[in-house]
Amino acid sequence: MELQMKVAQAIHVLNHDTESCNRVAANQWLVQFQQTEAAWEVATSILTSDHQPFFSDFEVEFFAAQILKRKIQNEGYYLQLGVKDALLNALLVAAKRFSSGPPQLLTQICLALSALILRSVEHGKPIEQLFYSLQNLCTQNDGIVAVLEMLTVLPEEIVDTETNDFKISASHRSQYGQELLSHTPMVIEFLLQQSENKFQGGMQLNERNRKILRCLLSWVRAGCFSEISEGSLPTHPLPNFLFNSLQVSSSFDLAVEVLIELVSRHEGLPQVLLRRVPFLKDMLLLPALTGGEEKVIAGLACLMSEIGQAAPSLIVEASAEACALTDALLSCVAFPCEDWDIAGSTLQFWSSLASYILGEADGTDKKNVEGMFFSVFSALLDALLLRAQVDESTFNDESKTFDLPDGLVQFRMNLVELLVDICQLLQPAIFVQKLFFGGWFSSNVAIPWKEVEIKLFALNVVSEVVLQGGQTFDFTVVMQLVTVLSSWPSDELKGFMCIVYRSTADVIGSYSKWISTVQANTRSSLLFLAAGISKPLSSNACASALRKFCEDVSAVIYEPSNLDILMWIGETLEKKCLPLEDEEEVVGAISLVLGSVSNKELQNNLLSRLLSSSYEAIGKLIEDNNDHSLRQNPAAYTQILSFVTRVLHRMGIVFSHLAMPPPCEASSDNNPILSVIRVFWPMLEKLFTSEHMENSSLSAAACRALSLAIQSSGQHFEMLLPKILDCLSTKFLSFQSHECYIRTASVIIEEFGHKEEYGPLFISTFERFTQASSVMALNSSYVCDQEPELVEAYTNFASTFVRGCHKEVLAASGALLEISFQKAAICCTAMHRGAALAAMSYLSCFLEVGLASLLESMTFSPDGSFGATAIHVVSHSGEGLVSNIVYALLGVSAMSRVHKCATILQQLAAICCLSERTTLKAILCWELLHSWLQAAVQALPSDYLKQGEAETLVPVWLKALAGAASEYLESKSSNGGTSDYGHMQGKGGRVLKRVIREFADGHRNIPNLT
């Protein structure tokens, strides 16, 4: 009793004391108490004793029930049989005692009972024993409530596959499930008896019916109806009970939930329930629609949708019941309510029905079915368009940050697939005609903007289907809308009208291929989009539409007036301050058109106009490098830096869209790329040598522009390579946090690496990057995680160097390659996924190229070849590589690296095998690989390996490595044979990958060493 009092006092302090230190101390004491043996007896006594002088009975009793549940879950398997039986009896007593008490407490007691039953395997049939006890409990006063709760909880616990209790095997859980279901007839009979009893102790009828339905739901989810034959369903008493429960408001929601669960689990039930749909519609739905009872409408919409979705083949028969169902669901879709949940709950049914009609039926039957359901889907389209309109409060909202309500946005997203299906069923021409029927513009009637906006949304959604149909339609209505919105005063285009503007822009973009064929349409559309780009709420849609419009260019867009509009858009960009992604869309669209202008002189003039403001901004910044006038005003200096960064980004976009002319025209004075470069490079060179490049954003934009210029017109930069690479490497040494210089150098190597005459230049650039203090500091995974962008940039540069340069250049770079190889081996242990995978890609690339070089030189001495260089690098760095690969396979992030690690190890084993066939055997051989692997395993802390793993791991890995290496070399030596097993594709590679995966999977809970 004294210990019980201490527990009660601690619970009272935990829940009610105002001092946090007292609550913490009480919690710590209670946590420790739960671990003791005494907790079993104390908790049991609290639940079974009738008189306890506690501060708060419920809190103490609830805590006691939770203790027993947790201790049974954690320790129940280890209890003696006699203790389990005593505990079972005590919990049954507690369940009866609290059957009329707080329902949360009874639930906890029943959960503890279920946990005990699932851990009583020595009984052979523990559920049989429980049901015997429950039968006895039924005969006692108020025992029915406890039995109902126990029958509700038990199936949920048995079928719960999400539980973290790994002590209950899948086979035991399946056995318990079968044993449970064998009692289905008895349980259903019991539930039906309870539903027929008008009086049962002190429990009210409505409350008892809800408990019966909760219990039935639990058994349905456990699969009880699989025990009931399909033939007996129409006359089975349970459906009648459920339908009766639907007519009682207190049990309606649970009855719907049970029926929906039954429909999804029993194939024969939809046909049975479909016969009841006219009753549901006439007796429940229509009165609810008249009275605005949203709860009933929502429940019936979900239920009837599930019935129809489970058996679309029955619905397409168009029986009276099927027609009643579709008519009822159309009424649900059209029902006006504050949110869109009711209409949204029916969408899956309509989509499945449409898909069934479009896909399953064929030939004459398909035509007949489509004809029968034409009016249904036509009415559905009208209802959906009405329901998806904005409400009055949204329509009248004129705030500058306006957007659609989240619920409506989600509803429309879910609507997209269904609208596409409806368009296919009705045929695109009829679908579009329904949208535009009657027009939107009349001198006597105000424009129905809510209707206009939703129809624009629908028209945009189905654009792909309409365009594929090939049947053009009259865009007069859309162009009238463009005219009206274009003439609207700018300060009045706010709130909902911005959404209309945005939707119109979406339609122009989607149908630009057809709209742009008419000069008048093209000009109006361009002016409309140009105006919309300036408005924050429509800039993204208009910028995207402009890109699509220019991608689908027709001849009319090259008319001088249209080109003038595009140039006006481009020249005024600096005043608009668009988001970067929108500006990229706009500049890309304009560049796409200018790049296709056939008149080269005109093309050059237009490009000069487009870029003139960019040239001026860069020139202004370069001038400041001498007199520092801008820096005297920090705000102005920050502004000009930001603007130059943006114009450099803009110039990069222009370069990426300019097509390289044919070789015969490449050096022509009219070459547009050459004309731009003549101005661009001198300015960029001065910018690179300025102090302004310490700004990381400016550096990144300049490097990106240079990279895109080189990729689009590489040959024009060839003579400038020494100057450019010297500039890039010098700047990186000055600002080593700006990895963009290394990335740009990678682009140059990729473009010109095949030119052997530049080999010394590339080597010197590689050396300057490698000797930089930031790269030399990459000596641990911790440092790599601090500089992931640098790791990615440097290892990608090294990969490009190895992959793109001549073998003679690589052979002369042995020292540099060795350092980079060692750095990459360290970086592959980084927690940062991108950095680690980039490092591994370089290691794999190096080994791949080295192996290829060795295989090529096997007919003569490999000395002096890159193959020999690769052998020397691997012999010096292999031990560190193997050690780091093993560490990379430890911890939670290891599984994403299994393939890369296995590939590297396969290549490493192959190069060791191949080296033994050369004069360099003394430098690199298989035994050396064995020793590296042994050393890597021995270096691991003892708690990182399982018992005995250190002895078995090395032999298993070596065997897998030998098979994978042999297979790799055989594949690579087969002169392009059909069995190319170079990368984990053959049996040996798959075995190695499985071994590596199992190791990584078994060591997920080990943190990576740093």
PyMOL commands that set and color helices and strands:
alter all, ss='L'
color gray80, all
select helices_A, chain A and resi 2-16+20-34+38-48+57-78+81-97+103-118+121-123+126-138+143-159+170-181+184-196+205-221+224-227+230-232+237-246+252-265+269-274+277-291+294-310+312-315+320-334+341-359+363-372+374-387+392-395+406-426+428-436+449-461+463-469+476-487+490-492+496-510+512-515+519-533+539-551+555-558+560-571+573-576+580-594+600-627+630-632+634-657+663-665+672-688+691-694+696-734+740-752+756-771+773-776+781-786+788-804+807-811+814-827+833-856+866-888+894-915+926-938+942-944+949-972+987-1002
alter helices_A, ss='H'
color red, helices_A
deselect
rebuild
show_as cartoon
